[in-house]
Amino acid sequence: MQHQKKKSRRCDLKIESKEGKLLKYLRESRNLSVRAAGKIMGTSDSTVSHTEHGRRDLDKETLQKFLDAYGFSLQEFERMLRGDIVLPENMRGECIEMIKRLDSSKLKAVKAFLNTFLG
């Protein structure tokens, strides 16, 4: 019995790009899961994930689907890529890590402060 050689596919290769990382940031900025983003775009969650992580090529049509789903224009996307619009690298994650290190008295103060931004 001969073993067939596995066909090489683009999704077997991972080539992370600034575009993919930015798309992930934009999705997360809209509080969308990979699954929810795929549903909005009419595609699979694996397509979203593979695009963000460099396992799928990003063509103009696909890029536009992402941008439409997330509410950004191509011009805004290009400005973000160039660095004309500065984005926090991982602001939410950094904030969560800081909150985890607070003692309970300081945490109460932070909660009260954050509540002033809601509703």
Rosetta blueprint (number, residue, H / E / L):
1 M L
2 Q L
3 H L
4 Q L
5 K L
6 K L
7 K L
8 S L
9 R L
10 R H
11 C H
12 D H
13 L L
14 K L
15 I L
16 E L
17 S L
18 K H
19 E H
20 G H
21 K H
22 L H
23 L H
24 K H
25 Y H
26 L H
27 R H
28 E H
29 S H
30 R L
31 N L
32 L L
33 S L
34 V H
35 R H
36 A H
37 A H
38 G H
39 K H
40 I H
41 M H
42 G L
43 T L
44 S L
45 D H
46 S H
47 T H
48 V H
49 S H
50 H H
51 T H
52 E H
53 H L
54 G L
55 R L
56 R L
57 D L
58 L L
59 D L
60 K H
61 E H
62 T H
63 L H
64 Q H
65 K H
66 F H
67 L H
68 D H
69 A H
70 Y H
71 G L
72 F L
73 S L
74 L H
75 Q H
76 E H
77 F H
78 E H
79 R H
80 M H
81 L H
82 R H
83 G L
84 D L
85 I L
86 V L
87 L L
88 P L
89 E L
90 N L
91 M H
92 R H
93 G H
94 E H
95 C H
96 I H
97 E H
98 M H
99 I H
100 K H
101 R L
102 L L
103 D L
104 S H
105 S H
106 K H
107 L H
108 K H
109 A H
110 V H
111 K H
112 A H
113 F H
114 L H
115 N H
116 T L
117 F L
118 L L
119 G L
